[in-house]
Amino acid sequence: MARINENFNKLPGSYLFSEIAKRVSAYRAENPDRDIISLGIGDVTQPLVPAVVKAMHDAVDEMSAKETFKGYGPDHGYDFLVNAIVDNEFAARGIDISADEVFVSDGAKSDCANIGDIFSTDNVVAVCDPVYPVYVDTNAMAGRAGEFGADGRWSKLVYMPCTAENGFTPAIPEKTPDMIYLCYPNNPTGAAATKEQLKVWVDYANKNGSVILYDSAYEAFISDPELPHSIFEIEGAEECAIEFRSFSKTAGFTGTRCAYTVVPKELKREGVSLNKLWGRRQSTKFNGTPYIVQRGAAAIFTEQGKRETRSVIDYYMNNAKVIREGLSNAGFTVYGGMNAPYIWAKTPDGLSSWDFFDKLLKEAGVVTTPGAGFGPSGEGYIRLTAFGSAEATGQAVERIVSLF
Ligand SMILES: *Cc1c(COP(=O)(O)O)cnc(C)c1O
């Protein structure tokens, strides 16, 4: 008899977004005429920009002619995309990353989940609390998290609370972790990290031999010129960090799928190059991102593509401003929304996250995400996203504000 991976049995039942969907559909069934606005799930709504669409159309034409047809591509991405990434995202910021340190993929979610393959299942893992659930659940599946307790915490994970008091950047934990997940600008809190803050983590990781798994899926939303877009802007990071990037939020690729991971060649543990291990893992288990999609992604780096994606990001960040200022003027305590498309709002009157979620759903017809769904320290907060249309966002804020 085939035995299953019993770690899957330890995962808590209802995933955050399915519980939200359940509550929304129950409400919708009882109130069929109510129009509901979602500022909940972190998915984009604006279409692909013209530069990307044109590049993908052209690529389809290439695929349809015998002379230009493409089969399997290079393992780690086509040169035209990898070089565009190196030049525009790293060299342009004075960061020394070479083409063979960039691995193009179909998503940062899969990459930050799959990266666990190259690490021992005995490693101690530290995560921020609240956190993007993928880091936690994938380590639970691999057996690194231990048992899920009644307090909502996994027995073997090191939780690093990110609270208003510490500006949503964690303190160095008491127990020394081997793998440290950091995400800036942050989902869900909308916080950004300064170079000084990241330097503390880089120095710590280098001193202890830990590896930082740095998710910068939202770097394109940074507006403050002082803030780092990449952990590799920090001296010493090439010896202790792996960075995950994605075109999902930057350029509306959530349904198109293209991302990349940077593993520096200087990064070694037990004398082994992690760049080599990740390359081996990817070429064995992954057959590449579609040519058509990589052509679309490369078009983001043309002059037209840059201009068009910038204008979509500005559009979302204007929504963020509307949410942040609207709630703040109504007396809410709000965080984020300046360098990230997320607003992290304190619930009023000490309401729990889920109670405030229900109140906004039932009284304002607005869907949010309860902070408690991202970890125990998210209790007492809700997350709002800036990814809706400007019109719906404005309406949702008016409806929420009118309740107070
Ligand atoms: C949306 C998101 C990603 C991107 O995932 P893709 O698989 O590239 O769509 C990665 N990390 C975080 C924290 C996110 O919110």
The ligand as an SDF file (V2000), in Angstrom:
LIG
                    3D

 15 15  0  0  0  0  0  0  0  0999 V2000
    1.7150   37.6250   -5.0240 C   0  0  0  0  0  0  0  0  0  0  0  0
    2.9120   37.2330   -4.2680 C   0  0  0  0  0  0  0  0  0  0  0  0
    3.9410   36.5510   -4.8910 C   0  0  0  0  0  0  0  0  0  0  0  0
    3.8990   36.2660   -6.3750 C   0  0  0  0  0  0  0  0  0  0  0  0
    3.6140   34.9770   -6.6420 O   0  0  0  0  0  0  0  0  0  0  0  0
    3.5600   34.4750   -8.1580 P   0  0  0  0  0  0  0  0  0  0  0  0
    3.5670   32.9910   -7.9940 O   0  0  0  0  0  0  0  0  0  0  0  0
    4.7750   34.9790   -8.8570 O   0  0  0  0  0  0  0  0  0  0  0  0
    2.2860   34.9760   -8.7550 O   0  0  0  0  0  0  0  0  0  0  0  0
    5.0600   36.2020   -4.1540 C   0  0  0  0  0  0  0  0  0  0  0  0
    5.1670   36.5360   -2.8580 N   0  0  0  0  0  0  0  0  0  0  0  0
    4.2020   37.2230   -2.2280 C   0  0  0  0  0  0  0  0  0  0  0  0
    4.3860   37.6100   -0.8060 C   0  0  0  0  0  0  0  0  0  0  0  0
    3.0370   37.5780   -2.9050 C   0  0  0  0  0  0  0  0  0  0  0  0
    2.0910   38.2380   -2.2730 O   0  0  0  0  0  0  0  0  0  0  0  0
  1  2  1  0
  2  3  1  0
  2 14  2  0
  3  4  1  0
  3 10  2  0
  4  5  1  0
  5  6  1  0
  6  7  2  0
  6  8  1  0
  6  9  1  0
 10 11  1  0
 11 12  2  0
 12 13  1  0
 12 14  1  0
 14 15  1  0
M  END
$$$$
